[in-house]
Amino acid sequence: MSRPLLFLDVDGPLNPYAAKPERRPEGYTTLRVPRNGGTTADHVSLSSRRRPLRVWLNPAHGRALLRLDYELWWATTWMDDANRWIAPVLGLPELPFVDFGDALFQERPDGVHWKTEPLVRHADGRPFAWVDDEQGERDHAYVTEHHRAPGLLHHVDPRIGLREGDFSALADFAAASGGRGVRDVHREQRGAADVGDR
């Protein structure tokens, strides 16, 4: 059985953009992204501003994400730019990303978030967790109605970003969805070495 998918947003979960601007959260590093090299969202909504975009990232989050028993995907307006700017700071490898195409920022009349339908379609019946700061009850209802496998819409407060409890909830969901929750990297390495010695 394949591992569940983890759809990961950047702004909110990884970059607590709503934290007090004068205080960088503990454990975070500051990244300055040029506006001409930033996200699609920046080009659309902030193109008139010339100052670089401030992004706060916690390098420990990369290690914690890699320990989870998921197939990681970017699900963010950064799309492939997340591999250029975000992944290196977190120590993540290049990850695949969901290309939202024409759905990007398109409000729906039913109030479902514009990411929800593309993510359900992309999951294609596989269990998935979606970490974001913008899901609501209508998104939960949409996933329940249109997705035939387990789905976790995990909301993160954009003032604080991911915390230990968030990683525990994700590990629990992975375990309940057929994965092991958190991969034991040392055991896997020992097992690989044992196989190689035979």
Secondary structure as UniProt FT lines:
FT   STRAND          5..8
FT   TURN            12..14
FT   TURN            17..18
FT   TURN            21..22
FT   TURN            26..27
FT   STRAND          29..33
FT   HELIX           35..37
FT   HELIX           40..45
FT   TURN            47..48
FT   STRAND          53..57
FT   HELIX           60..67
FT   STRAND          71..74
FT   TURN            77..80
FT   HELIX           81..90
FT   HELIX           101..103
FT   TURN            104..105
FT   TURN            109..110
FT   TURN            114..115
FT   HELIX           116..123
FT   TURN            124..125
FT   STRAND          128..132
FT   HELIX           137..146
FT   STRAND          151..155
FT   TURN            158..160
FT   HELIX           164..176
FT   TURN            177..178
FT   HELIX           185..197
//
